[in-house]
């Protein structure tokens, strides 16, 4: 199974666009920060990641205010078949409250 679950903050959003078939797409950027234990050592991690939402998720992502803390669920894949850089394709968004 290929599934990714990341909490993060929405940093920026581009304008919504449409495929030739009329499917809405929205590109954005998120930031993830966390602590993990690796080899019995606490390691702080922080990174920015490009995200892409299609269809209904594009409209949901577009409605999120910048700086909103959320959990994104989706998968990693190239934006286009011939590219090697990965993009986090969003399949669901859950709001984090009180964090």
Secondary structure, DSSP 8 states (H G I E B T S, - for coil): ---EEEEEEEEEE---EE-TT--EEEEEEEEEEEEEEETTEEEEEEEEEEEEEETHHHHHHHHS-TT-EEEEEEEEEESSTT--SEEEEEEEEEE----
